[in-house]
Amino acid sequence: MSRPHSALRVASAVELGSLAVLLANLSTVHLAPVSSLAGPLHGCAYLVVVVAAARDGDLAGKVLAWLPGIGGLLVLRRLARTPREKAASDAPG
């Protein structure tokens, strides 16, 4: 049984981690093999985040997904808060 948004969760973590590796490599020794591995990994994770957010999110989530590195995490945060806000607004008051 899979958790909701698990693809988005994994892709956003991989995207952020690979971006951190790329930036650390760029600011220190700039090894070509590290860039050759982490660059395409980051690009694929970024595309998965954008597609998953387009499938699961609202308009604001789709726009947030285009932010490199943190966009997926922001979409996940938005998706996690949406059900609680709906429940609070549906409660009799």
GISULHU-V878235 format. One record per residue. PSI is psi in whole degrees, 0 to 359 (NA if undefined). NEAR is the number of other C-alpha atoms within 12 Angstrom. D_FIRST is the distance of its C-alpha to the first C-alpha in Angstrom with 2 decimals. Layout:
# GISULHU-V878235
PSI,NEAR,D_FIRST
PSI,NEAR,D_FIRST
This chain:
# GISULHU-V878235
124,4,0.00
150,7,3.79
152,9,6.73
141,14,9.56
27,27,12.25
324,19,10.78
318,26,13.20
321,35,15.93
313,32,15.41
315,23,15.75
322,36,18.52
324,40,20.46
318,28,20.57
320,32,21.73
313,37,24.18
318,31,25.72
317,26,25.98
327,30,27.55
320,30,29.92
319,23,31.00
316,27,31.70
315,30,33.65
322,21,35.71
319,17,36.43
319,21,37.53
323,18,39.67
351,12,41.36
262,12,42.14
342,14,42.84
63,16,41.32
129,18,40.31
319,14,39.74
326,15,37.03
317,23,34.89
322,24,35.38
331,17,34.69
312,18,31.30
331,29,30.16
304,27,31.61
327,19,29.57
316,26,26.39
317,30,27.14
317,27,28.00
317,23,24.82
322,34,22.68
316,38,24.97
321,27,24.54
320,31,20.73
314,43,21.08
316,37,23.63
317,26,21.73
322,32,18.44
325,37,20.66
328,23,22.57
320,19,19.54
332,28,18.06
174,28,21.15
188,18,24.46
317,17,27.80
323,21,28.27
323,31,24.88
323,25,25.84
319,21,29.13
329,29,27.77
338,38,25.55
352,29,28.83
119,23,29.89
140,31,29.54
299,31,27.92
355,28,26.96
316,33,26.02
321,43,22.27
323,32,22.39
323,30,24.52
316,38,22.22
318,34,19.28
318,24,21.77
318,26,22.89
328,30,19.51
328,19,18.83
336,16,22.28
312,19,22.27
324,13,20.43
321,14,22.68
323,13,25.73
318,13,24.99
322,12,24.61
324,12,27.86
336,11,29.70
345,10,28.66
140,9,29.82
136,7,33.30
NA,6,35.77
